[in-house]
Amino acid sequence: MPGLSNMIERFIKSMIEMAEDSTIEIQRNELAERFDCAPSQINYVLTTRFTPYKGYYIESRRGGGGYIKIIKVGIDENEDINTIIVDIIGESITKNKAYHIIDGLIEEEFISEREGNIMKAAIGDRALNKENVNDRNKLRADVLKNILLILVK
């Protein structure tokens, strides 16, 4: 239902625009009831329209109606981070390349050494315990992009 997805997207974006800090908290079931659709339709809109590439960070928690927190990150204000997120990281990144990006951010004093070490721990091979290297590199890219989006916020 492309029409319904567009309506849900517009509704969520209008809520974010009205929010003081570009952050909203909603419940998946309440939103599904409002639009008379299944909660999976809400999930579809969130995963396709509110991505890190588009400047959104989403936290969700299952149970109790499915709490969702959506944060609009102003990456347009910092073109360097946008370039890192979209062009350099892309959809998949190796551990070494990711570590080089983090080291560059430390060197430029965009993040502290402590923050860099935390980021490295979060995207290291041990933390991303996947059998398939391609899956691990995709997951690593997603985690790194989300961390960078929060740092920009």
N, C-alpha and C positions, 0 to 999 in steps of 0.2 A: 504494500500500500504506500506508494510514494507520496501521495497527498497527506496521509496521516503522519508519516515520518517528517515531512516538511513542517507540519503544524506543531508537532512535538518539539522539533528543533527550534522553531521561532519562539515558542513559549519559554523554553529553557533559556535561550539567549536573552529574551526580554527580562527574565528574572535576574540574570547575571548583570545586565545593564543597570537595573534598579538597585542592586546590592551595593553597599558602600565600598566594600573592599574586593569586589569582583568575585566573591565566593558565595555559593548557595549550598544549602543542605535540603535535600528532598527525600521522600520515601518512594521507592519504585512502585509499590502497590497503590499508593495514593495518586500518583501520576497516571498509572494505568487505568484507575477508576475514572479519573477526570476525562481521559480520552477514550474511555470504553474500549480498551484493548488489553491484550495479554502483557504481563510484565516483560516477557521476552521481546516485545516490540520496543519497549523503553531501552532494554539492553542493546538492541540493534542500533537505535539512534545514538546512544552514548558511544558505542564502539566504532561507529562509522563517521559520526559528525563531530565528536568532541575528543579528538586525538591530540597527542603531544605535538604532532606536525602542525596542527591548527592552533596551538597555543593553549591547550587545556590540560589540566591535571585532574584525574578523577580518583577519589578514594571511595571504596564501597565496602559494606559489611553485610553479610547475609543474615537472615533471620529478622524477625520483628518488622517485616515489610520491606526490608532491603534499603537501608540507609545509604544515601549517595551524597558525597560532597564533591562539588565541581568548582574548580578554581580556574579562572581565566588569567593566564600569565601574560604580561605585557612584553612578549619577546620582540615585538616590532620596534621597541625602544632600544634594543640592544642587538644590532644586526650581526655582531660577531658571534654571539651565542646562537642566534638563528642559523647562521651559516654552519656552525659546528653541529647543531642538531639535525639539520636537513641534509646538508651536502656531505659532511665528513662522516658522521655516524651512520646515516642512512638506516636501512632495515636490519643490518647485521654488522658486527664489528668484532675483531679479534681482541683478546686480552691485551696484547702488546700495544696495539693502536689505541685502545681505550686508555691504557696507562699513560701513553704519550700525551694524549689530550689532557688528562688530569694533571700531569707534570707541567704542561704548558700553562694551565690555569693557575697552578701554584706559583710558577715563575712570574706570571703577570700580576700576581697578588690579587687575583679575582677570588680565590679561595685560599684558606689557610692550609698549612701542611697537615694539620689534624683532620680537616674536612676532606682533603685529598686521600688520606689514609683510610678514612671511613668509606669513601666512595670506592676505593680500590678493593676493600674488603667486601663490599656489597656486590661487586661485579666480577670478583675472582672466580676461578674455576671451581674452587671448593664450595663457594656459596651457591653457584649455579650448577648443581650436581645433575647434569643431563648426560645421558649416554651419547647422544648424537651431537657432534661438534657444531653443526649448522644450527640446531635448536638452541644450543648454549649461546652461540654468537648472536642470534636473534633476540633471545631473552636479555643478554648483556646490553644490546643496543637499546632495548625498551627501558631497562632499569636506568641506564646512564642518561637517556633523554629526560626521563621523569625527574631524576635528581637535578639535572641542569635547569629544568623548568622551575623547580621549587627554589633553587638558588637565585634565579632571576627575580622571582617574586619578592 
